[in-house]
Amino acid sequence: LRRVPIISAEEFLSLEGGDDGFVPLNGYNETKKQHLLNVAKACEERKISDVFCEDLYDHYLAHGLLGPIISEPESEANCFVFDKDVFLYG
């Protein structure tokens, strides 16, 4: 079991949502950008919600890689790893 630093989705999007970041927001209009920033602050797993978590997950998937990594315990399976080197080497 490897432990890696944890940051919030809001922090990650703030750091990596710029033009040269891992998950740039530059392809969206201002309304969509603000929506994703709001979802990053707090989201709900309800499709009818204005802050539906899947909207942010879809953005991440569109700009990243989905690797064969699982988290333990299984109840915490919604884990995104953004830095392969940190994950592998601490």
Long-range contacts (C-beta under 8 A, 24 or more apart in sequence): 1-72, 2-87, 2-88, 2-90, 3-90, 4-81, 4-83, 4-86, 4-87, 4-90, 5-86, 8-40, 9-39, 9-40, 9-41, 9-43, 9-56, 10-37, 10-40, 10-41, 12-40, 12-82, 13-37, 13-40, 13-56, 16-82, 22-63, 22-64, 22-82, 23-59, 23-60, 23-63, 23-64, 24-63, 25-59
